Amino acid sequence: MRGGGRCARNMSMSSHFTGPAPRRVPRQRRGKLRVARLLRAAEAVIAEHGHEAATMCAIAERAGSSVGSLYQFFPNKDAVVQALCTGFVEASDSLWKDLTARAPKLDAGQLAGRMLALPLDIAKDHPAFLPLIDFPATAHSRRRYQIIRERIAGALRARQPRLSRPQALRIASVAHQIIRGCLTLCARSPIEERSGIIGEFRVVIEGYLRERLGV
């Protein structure tokens, strides 16, 4: 693989959290396709080996690219992770819009089930989603949290229009923590145990929504 010397020199740097870093944004179609290929490779490596064990070298090798090409777009592993997580949020946008549109006709159980299922649907298409659920918080992740909280609040207000925006955001914050708890436990548990875990969390969030929304 090209760039092997640089790979060896940067192995330790690429395997720990280094904070947000700028990256070159591709403008041509060819560059965008290359970045997409690199991110798919990163997802595969992280899904198989976990965030800590994943290295820039392994990602580049999986993508069939030189490590130098990877560093052109992502100066460190954290930049790769931030791009992946931003992609997860973007991928969920249409799902949240669909849930908000359907929310007025859903009871508490149906709404709770869909709110739990939505991020798990993302996980099916993005194998690094669950392995990165415990990734350390950054300014970027806090911004993503705000976006998700707004989406949950929108679905809640669609179901219960009497909620004020502050009320909806407060309930959304609690609901988000319940959902995150479910995802965290799923990420740490064998696949065969996950359906049972989801069922337990659905009981929790359904009861909470029924109490707070009055539905």
C-alpha positions as a LaTeX table, in Angstrom:
\begin{tabular}{lrrr}
\hline
Residue & $x$ (\AA) & $y$ (\AA) & $z$ (\AA) \\
\hline
Met1 & 0.00 & 0.00 & 0.00 \\
Arg2 & 1.33 & 3.48 & $-0.86$ \\
Gly3 & 2.20 & 5.80 & 2.01 \\
Gly4 & 3.37 & 2.95 & 4.25 \\
Gly5 & 6.12 & 5.06 & 5.86 \\
Arg6 & 3.71 & 7.76 & 6.88 \\
Cys7 & 1.35 & 5.09 & 8.13 \\
Ala8 & 3.99 & 3.76 & 10.49 \\
Arg9 & 4.95 & 7.21 & 11.77 \\
Asn10 & 1.36 & 8.22 & 12.49 \\
Met11 & 0.01 & 4.97 & 13.92 \\
Ser12 & $-0.20$ & 6.24 & 17.50 \\
Met13 & $-1.58$ & 9.62 & 16.51 \\
Ser14 & $-4.42$ & 8.04 & 14.55 \\
Ser15 & $-5.59$ & 5.78 & 17.36 \\
His16 & $-6.64$ & 8.31 & 20.01 \\
Phe17 & $-9.03$ & 11.22 & 20.40 \\
Thr18 & $-7.38$ & 14.40 & 19.19 \\
Gly19 & $-10.29$ & 16.83 & 18.95 \\
Pro20 & $-12.01$ & 18.44 & 15.95 \\
Ala21 & $-9.87$ & 19.29 & 12.95 \\
Pro22 & $-10.63$ & 20.91 & 9.58 \\
Arg23 & $-10.57$ & 18.83 & 6.44 \\
Arg24 & $-10.45$ & 19.50 & 2.73 \\
Val25 & $-14.01$ & 19.47 & 1.37 \\
Pro26 & $-14.23$ & 17.89 & $-2.08$ \\
Arg27 & $-16.08$ & 19.89 & $-4.71$ \\
Gln28 & $-15.74$ & 17.66 & $-7.73$ \\
Arg29 & $-17.76$ & 14.47 & $-8.15$ \\
Arg30 & $-14.61$ & 12.37 & $-8.22$ \\
Gly31 & $-13.49$ & 13.79 & $-4.88$ \\
Lys32 & $-16.90$ & 13.26 & $-3.32$ \\
Leu33 & $-16.94$ & 9.64 & $-4.44$ \\
Arg34 & $-13.47$ & 9.14 & $-2.96$ \\
Val35 & $-14.58$ & 10.56 & 0.40 \\
Ala36 & $-17.70$ & 8.37 & 0.36 \\
Arg37 & $-15.51$ & 5.31 & $-0.26$ \\
Leu38 & $-13.18$ & 6.29 & 2.59 \\
Leu39 & $-16.11$ & 6.73 & 4.98 \\
Arg40 & $-17.61$ & 3.37 & 4.02 \\
Ala41 & $-14.24$ & 1.82 & 4.74 \\
Ala42 & $-14.06$ & 3.61 & 8.09 \\
Glu43 & $-17.50$ & 2.29 & 9.02 \\
Ala44 & $-16.45$ & $-1.25$ & 8.20 \\
Val45 & $-13.20$ & $-1.04$ & 10.18 \\
Ile46 & $-14.86$ & 0.55 & 13.23 \\
Ala47 & $-17.74$ & $-1.94$ & 13.11 \\
Glu48 & $-15.31$ & $-4.87$ & 13.06 \\
His49 & $-12.62$ & $-3.67$ & 15.44 \\
Gly50 & $-14.13$ & $-0.80$ & 17.47 \\
His51 & $-13.12$ & 2.84 & 17.56 \\
Glu52 & $-10.01$ & 2.45 & 19.71 \\
Ala53 & $-8.48$ & $-0.31$ & 17.59 \\
Ala54 & $-9.31$ & 1.35 & 14.25 \\
Thr55 & $-6.41$ & 3.23 & 12.67 \\
Met56 & $-6.07$ & 5.58 & 9.74 \\
Cys57 & $-3.87$ & 2.97 & 8.08 \\
Ala58 & $-6.50$ & 0.26 & 8.39 \\
Ile59 & $-9.16$ & 2.59 & 6.99 \\
Ala60 & $-7.03$ & 3.53 & 4.00 \\
Glu61 & $-6.17$ & $-0.11$ & 3.35 \\
Arg62 & $-9.84$ & $-1.13$ & 3.49 \\
Ala63 & $-10.69$ & 1.64 & 1.01 \\
Gly64 & $-7.92$ & 0.53 & $-1.35$ \\
Ser65 & $-6.37$ & 3.95 & $-1.03$ \\
Ser66 & $-3.09$ & 5.42 & 0.17 \\
Val67 & $-3.00$ & 6.72 & 3.72 \\
Gly68 & $-1.84$ & 10.04 & 2.27 \\
Ser69 & $-5.11$ & 10.33 & 0.36 \\
Leu70 & $-7.05$ & 9.71 & 3.57 \\
Tyr71 & $-5.08$ & 12.41 & 5.39 \\
Gln72 & $-5.88$ & 14.85 & 2.59 \\
Phe73 & $-9.53$ & 14.82 & 3.64 \\
Phe74 & $-9.31$ & 13.76 & 7.29 \\
Pro75 & $-6.31$ & 15.05 & 9.27 \\
Asn76 & $-6.94$ & 12.59 & 12.13 \\
Lys77 & $-9.26$ & 9.79 & 13.17 \\
Asp78 & $-11.53$ & 12.14 & 15.08 \\
Ala79 & $-12.26$ & 14.02 & 11.85 \\
Val80 & $-13.32$ & 10.72 & 10.29 \\
Val81 & $-15.60$ & 9.94 & 13.24 \\
Gln82 & $-17.15$ & 13.41 & 13.18 \\
Ala83 & $-17.94$ & 13.01 & 9.48 \\
Leu84 & $-19.52$ & 9.62 & 10.12 \\
Cys85 & $-21.66$ & 10.91 & 12.99 \\
Thr86 & $-22.80$ & 13.90 & 10.97 \\
Gly87 & $-23.80$ & 11.47 & 8.24 \\
Phe88 & $-25.86$ & 9.46 & 10.75 \\
Val89 & $-27.82$ & 12.58 & 11.71 \\
Glu90 & $-28.37$ & 13.53 & 8.08 \\
Ala91 & $-29.52$ & 10.00 & 7.28 \\
Ser92 & $-32.17$ & 10.20 & 10.00 \\
Asp93 & $-33.68$ & 13.46 & 8.75 \\
Ser94 & $-36.25$ & 11.90 & 6.40 \\
Leu95 & $-37.17$ & 9.29 & 9.03 \\
Trp96 & $-37.92$ & 11.96 & 11.64 \\
Lys97 & $-39.95$ & 13.95 & 9.12 \\
Asp98 & $-41.98$ & 10.84 & 8.35 \\
Leu99 & $-42.53$ & 10.13 & 12.05 \\
Thr100 & $-43.63$ & 13.73 & 12.68 \\
Ala101 & $-46.14$ & 13.46 & 9.84 \\
Arg102 & $-47.53$ & 10.20 & 11.25 \\
Ala103 & $-47.41$ & 11.22 & 14.91 \\
Pro104 & $-50.95$ & 12.71 & 15.18 \\
Lys105 & $-52.46$ & 9.25 & 14.55 \\
Leu106 & $-50.16$ & 7.27 & 16.86 \\
Asp107 & $-50.91$ & 6.26 & 20.43 \\
Ala108 & $-48.21$ & 6.35 & 23.12 \\
Gly109 & $-47.14$ & 2.77 & 22.48 \\
Gln110 & $-46.84$ & 3.25 & 18.74 \\
Leu111 & $-44.98$ & 6.54 & 19.13 \\
Ala112 & $-42.60$ & 5.00 & 21.67 \\
Gly113 & $-41.96$ & 2.01 & 19.43 \\
Arg114 & $-41.21$ & 4.14 & 16.43 \\
Met115 & $-38.92$ & 6.48 & 18.37 \\
Leu116 & $-36.86$ & 3.50 & 19.49 \\
Ala117 & $-36.93$ & 1.81 & 16.09 \\
Leu118 & $-35.81$ & 4.90 & 14.18 \\
Pro119 & $-32.15$ & 4.99 & 15.33 \\
Leu120 & $-31.98$ & 1.20 & 15.10 \\
Asp121 & $-33.02$ & 1.54 & 11.46 \\
Ile122 & $-30.04$ & 3.85 & 11.00 \\
Ala123 & $-27.83$ & 1.24 & 12.66 \\
Lys124 & $-28.91$ & $-1.39$ & 10.13 \\
Asp125 & $-27.57$ & 0.73 & 7.27 \\
His126 & $-24.58$ & 2.15 & 9.16 \\
Pro127 & $-22.59$ & $-0.54$ & 10.99 \\
Ala128 & $-20.47$ & 1.99 & 12.92 \\
Phe129 & $-23.51$ & 3.70 & 14.45 \\
Leu130 & $-23.74$ & 1.57 & 17.60 \\
Pro131 & $-19.96$ & 1.18 & 18.09 \\
Leu132 & $-19.68$ & 4.98 & 18.15 \\
Ile133 & $-22.58$ & 5.58 & 20.52 \\
Asp134 & $-20.18$ & 6.07 & 23.46 \\
Phe135 & $-17.73$ & 8.28 & 21.58 \\
Pro136 & $-16.58$ & 11.19 & 23.82 \\
Ala137 & $-18.67$ & 14.35 & 23.61 \\
Thr138 & $-17.35$ & 17.26 & 21.54 \\
Ala139 & $-18.71$ & 20.60 & 20.37 \\
His140 & $-19.80$ & 18.78 & 17.21 \\
Ser141 & $-21.69$ & 16.09 & 19.11 \\
Arg142 & $-23.45$ & 18.70 & 21.26 \\
Arg143 & $-24.69$ & 20.36 & 18.08 \\
Arg144 & $-25.93$ & 17.01 & 16.78 \\
Tyr145 & $-27.70$ & 16.43 & 20.10 \\
Gln146 & $-29.54$ & 19.74 & 19.70 \\
Ile147 & $-30.68$ & 18.74 & 16.21 \\
Ile148 & $-32.00$ & 15.37 & 17.42 \\
Arg149 & $-33.72$ & 16.97 & 20.42 \\
Glu150 & $-35.47$ & 19.43 & 18.08 \\
Arg151 & $-36.65$ & 16.55 & 15.89 \\
Ile152 & $-38.04$ & 14.63 & 18.87 \\
Ala153 & $-39.75$ & 17.76 & 20.16 \\
Gly154 & $-41.30$ & 18.31 & 16.73 \\
Ala155 & $-42.77$ & 14.82 & 16.74 \\
Leu156 & $-44.10$ & 15.31 & 20.28 \\
Arg157 & $-45.81$ & 18.59 & 19.43 \\
Ala158 & $-47.30$ & 17.03 & 16.30 \\
Arg159 & $-48.89$ & 14.40 & 18.56 \\
Gln160 & $-49.84$ & 16.82 & 21.34 \\
Pro161 & $-50.24$ & 20.39 & 19.98 \\
Arg162 & $-50.99$ & 21.73 & 23.46 \\
Leu163 & $-47.33$ & 21.34 & 24.40 \\
Ser164 & $-45.36$ & 24.55 & 24.46 \\
Arg165 & $-41.98$ & 24.54 & 22.78 \\
Pro166 & $-40.10$ & 24.59 & 26.14 \\
Gln167 & $-42.23$ & 21.71 & 27.42 \\
Ala168 & $-41.65$ & 19.69 & 24.26 \\
Leu169 & $-37.91$ & 20.28 & 24.40 \\
Arg170 & $-37.76$ & 19.22 & 28.05 \\
Ile171 & $-39.69$ & 16.02 & 27.38 \\
Ala172 & $-37.58$ & 15.46 & 24.27 \\
Ser173 & $-34.39$ & 15.72 & 26.36 \\
Val174 & $-35.61$ & 12.98 & 28.70 \\
Ala175 & $-36.89$ & 10.82 & 25.84 \\
His176 & $-33.56$ & 11.19 & 24.08 \\
Gln177 & $-31.70$ & 9.97 & 27.16 \\
Ile178 & $-33.99$ & 6.94 & 27.36 \\
Ile179 & $-33.38$ & 6.18 & 23.69 \\
Arg180 & $-29.64$ & 6.68 & 24.10 \\
Gly181 & $-29.66$ & 4.33 & 27.08 \\
Cys182 & $-31.32$ & 1.68 & 24.94 \\
Leu183 & $-28.76$ & 2.13 & 22.17 \\
Thr184 & $-25.85$ & 2.02 & 24.61 \\
Leu185 & $-27.06$ & $-1.21$ & 26.18 \\
Cys186 & $-27.72$ & $-2.72$ & 22.74 \\
Ala187 & $-24.20$ & $-1.79$ & 21.64 \\
Arg188 & $-22.74$ & $-3.58$ & 24.67 \\
Ser189 & $-24.93$ & $-6.69$ & 24.42 \\
Pro190 & $-24.97$ & $-9.75$ & 22.14 \\
Ile191 & $-27.22$ & $-9.38$ & 19.12 \\
Glu192 & $-29.57$ & $-12.11$ & 20.35 \\
Glu193 & $-30.34$ & $-10.08$ & 23.50 \\
Arg194 & $-31.17$ & $-6.82$ & 21.78 \\
Ser195 & $-34.84$ & $-7.44$ & 21.02 \\
Gly196 & $-35.50$ & $-8.09$ & 24.69 \\
Ile197 & $-33.62$ & $-4.94$ & 25.69 \\
Ile198 & $-35.61$ & $-2.87$ & 23.20 \\
Gly199 & $-38.84$ & $-4.29$ & 24.59 \\
Glu200 & $-37.90$ & $-3.25$ & 28.14 \\
Phe201 & $-37.02$ & 0.27 & 27.07 \\
Arg202 & $-40.24$ & 0.54 & 25.09 \\
Val203 & $-42.16$ & $-0.05$ & 28.34 \\
Val204 & $-40.22$ & 2.79 & 29.95 \\
Ile205 & $-40.62$ & 5.35 & 27.20 \\
Glu206 & $-44.25$ & 4.43 & 26.50 \\
Gly207 & $-45.18$ & 5.03 & 30.13 \\
Tyr208 & $-43.31$ & 8.32 & 30.15 \\
Leu209 & $-44.93$ & 9.60 & 26.95 \\
Arg210 & $-48.39$ & 8.48 & 28.04 \\
Glu211 & $-47.99$ & 10.44 & 31.28 \\
Arg212 & $-46.54$ & 13.57 & 29.70 \\
Leu213 & $-48.61$ & 13.72 & 26.51 \\
Gly214 & $-51.87$ & 12.42 & 27.94 \\
Val215 & $-52.37$ & 10.02 & 25.02 \\
\hline
\end{tabular}
